[in-house]
């Protein structure tokens, strides 16, 4: 399938703020410029990008694209080398796999070129991996819903809609990923923003819901039959008013009360490390009396603290303490990522609930997450140090380093004592931010 030139994305009916300084913004055809701090951003194809450090984030996106394409190319070349000495019985399988990999690589290159994502020869850290949810993208838009296969998309939408009472209005989906749930919810919404930190799944999804049919390839580790499978990904119908936004889901760049409904699918256990803070963010984003819809299991990353691995009853208690009235949760055992092309899949217990925000106005924006998370990049925020040590920390803030990176940098270059470096940097940055 040939990728089309993208129409400029439109972000309407939602008040947007600068992701760096929180000044009000106007987004025109996906582009924006902040008069307050000078930051500016441009869209990637049909995706609006709203990052606190646009240049650094775009560089990291290009690094992620380059590494993913290199891995796919290396795999294709390795298959070609193995083909020369393969047993006769295996040649057809390897030829099919090699052809699929070559077409996959060509499609990725074309996709990213049209979106304005350049390939970079230099490296550097990146939190953007295009391969992270390729299987979810296939599930959302390509796998068939007949022939006896369970439709995971329909099940997820149906379970969540059981907790909806009334109209959805303006909807924000945090951690939207490949965005099929956002697409399905949009049928009952006035305006929908599908937000994810990574632009890669959004790029595919927004192209599909605009009416394109896209060739995608699957390479199951344990194939049912063929080693590669070609799929045509398409949406049942176009979805005007559904907008893809690449931004930080822990600090969404919107004004208070911008949404009537906020949805967190497979999000609260995977992304935030501080659920009470996230609940304050949800209250900030919702209008008084607005609705929070949650869907997903509670499967926490292996490196998360045990104290933060909240069970369902704890989540409900924390939500009620934060000003939400939570309905009776539902828990359903479902198939997860069970591909027709693979012999493997998972079974998960997925929880869903709806919660109403209280009517108390909330104007103060919650503190940004990087003030408390040493693993998140610290954006430049116009620090005004009044002490040489604070100036040393402020000079090390470049928009890419996290607190722990700044601490390591100062230990290495300025001789800062390593024992308490990270804690000291965290406190100093918090003080600088408060005095900005």
DAVENFEN-V118023 format. One record per run of one state. SS is the DSSP state (2 for helix, 1 for strand, 0 for the rest). FROM is the first residue (numbers start at 1). LEN is the number of residues. If there is no record, write none. Layout:
ss = <SS	SS>
from = <FROM	FROM>
len = <LEN	LEN>
This chain:
ss = <0	1	0	1	0	1	0	1	0	1	0	1	0	1	0	2	0	2	0	2	0	2	0	1	0	2	0	1	0	2	0	1	0	1	0	1	0	1	0	1	0	1	0	2	1	0	2	0	2	0	1	0	1	0	1	0	1	0	2	0	1	0	2	0	1	2	0	2	0>
from = <1	16	18	24	26	28	29	31	34	40	42	44	45	47	51	54	84	88	116	134	142	152	162	170	175	180	187	191	197	199	210	214	219	223	224	229	234	242	248	254	255	259	266	275	286	297	306	309	312	322	324	327	330	337	342	343	346	358	369	372	377	378	388	396	402	403	415	421	435>
len = <15	2	6	2	2	1	2	3	6	2	2	1	2	4	3	30	4	28	18	8	10	10	8	5	5	7	4	6	2	11	4	5	4	1	5	5	8	6	6	1	4	7	9	11	11	9	3	3	10	2	3	3	7	5	1	3	12	11	3	5	1	10	8	6	1	12	6	14	2>
